[in-house]
Amino acid sequence: GLPLVSTFESDTASFSTGRVVTLEARLILTGEWSLRRKHEPAVHFEHISAEPDSPFERQVFLAIREAERTASSKLGIRGFQRIPREYRISLPDLASLPSASIGMMSGGSAGLAMTALAISIIGELDLCRKSRHIPEGTAFTGMIDEMGNVLPVAGHHLDEKVRSAFFS
């Protein structure tokens, strides 16, 4: 798992949950390697009531696509898309947050953290020639675009994220 801090804009001012929530992800290989077909990964959300096509859901899908592309090119996995696979994404700490704040969290800045976490999970597979581990105490923030680029974070959001992470 990786810690995340969410900030978002309300009508009057930016608001932070003031806590770090843990993003957890599991990768399950659900079938055998196929010569003929490529498989899109199945993504299931646990403890998350993400709206379909919400910014958080879009960031998770983009992050997984980028992580798999990186795994194919940098970790030495060839044909990874030919294995049926399922990702289970969970934010169990959300149960302790007020429901009003959960509804306002966009999750857009979780893209880089989710990409790093997915690369780390894929790197644990026996299929990899190399692995990537995330050192303890490492933090990520940033949105991933459709091309796999990390977008800059607005300055006031970064201050709030650092403050929330420091005090949690």
N, C-alpha and C positions, 0 to 999 in steps of 0.2 A: 504494500500500500504506500501511497504518497500523501503528504498533507497538502490541503488546498485552503486558500482564504478567498472568500468571494466579496467583491464590492460591486455596488451598482448605483445608478442614479435614481433618486426619487424626484418628485416634482420640485422640491426646494433645495435639496443638497444631496451630496453623495452619502451613502450609508454603507457601513460594513457590518457583517454579522458579528465581528469582534471575536471570532473563534476560528480555529483551524478545524476543518473537517477532513476526514481521511477518505481518500479515493482508493478503492480496492478493485482489482481486476483479476480475473482468472481466465485462462485460455484452456479450452478443452478441444482436443482433436476428436472429431465425431465419426471419422471413417478412414478408409484407406486411400492411399495415393492413387490418382486416376491418370491414365495416359491420355484419355480423350477430352475430359472436361476440366474447365476451371470453375472454382466454387467461390461465390461471394461469401465473406464471413457473416455468420449470424451474430447479432448483438442483442443481448438481453439486459435489461436494467432491473436491478434489485434495490429495494428501499428508495426508489426514485420514481416520482410520478412526472416524468418529463413529458411535456407536450410533444406530440409528433411534429417533427421538423422545427423544434425549438433550437435556439443557438447552442445550448448544451449538447443536444442530440447531434446536431450537425458537426460540432467540434469533435465529438467522440468518433463519428464515422470518418472524418478527415484524418484524425490522429491515428486511427487503426490503419487506414490506407497508407499513410506515410510511414508508419512503423513497419508494415509488411514490405513496402518498397525498400526501406533501409535494410531490413533483414535479408532481403534477396540480394542486394548489392554489396553490403558491408559485412554481414555475418556469415556469408557463404551458403545460404539456403537457396537452392535452385528448385523451382517448381512448387514453392510453398502454397501458391494459389490453387494447386491441384489437390490439396488435402482439405476435406470438409472440416471446418473449424467453427468454434463458437466462443465468443467473448462474453463474460458475465461482468458487468460493471455495477459497482455498488458504492453508495455513500451512506453507510449505516448511521453516521452521526447526525444526519438530518432529522431524525426522530426527536432530538432534543432541542431543535430550533423552533421558534414561533412560526406557525403556518404562514403568516403574512410575509415574513422575510423569505421563506422558501419559494413562494410564488414569484418574488421579484428577482431571484438570483438567475442570471443569464447563463453562467458557466462558460462564457466565450473564452475566457482567459485560461481555461483548463486544458486547452489544446496541446500546448507544449508538454505539460506534466503528463497528460494521457499518452502522448507519443513516446516519451521517455519510459514510462511504465510499461507500455506494450512492447517496446524494443527489449527491455529487460526481461519480460516474461518470455518472449520468443527466444531470446538468447539462452534460456534455461533448457530448451528442448534438446534432445539428443541429436537432432538433425543439424545443429549448428557446429561449425568449425571453430567459431569464436563466441565469446559471451560478453555481455555488457552488464555491469552492475552499477546501481546508483548508490554512491557513498551516503552514509548516514549524515543527516544535517543539510543535504542538498535541497534547494528550493527552486521551483520553476514557476514562471508565469508568462503568459503570452498566448495569443490566438494564432492558430494555423490557418493559412488560406488554402484554396483549392490546389495550388501549385506546391504545397509543402513548405512555404516560407513562413517564418515566424514574424508576426506583425508587432510593431512597437506598442508598448503599454502607455496609456495616458499617465502623465506624471503624478496627478493627485491620487489616482488609484494605487500606484506603486507605494506611495507614502502610507496609505491606509493599510495596505496588505502587510508591509513590513511591521508597522505598529501592532497590528492584530496578531501576527505571528510571534513577535517578541513577547507580548504579554500573555500569550496562551500557554 
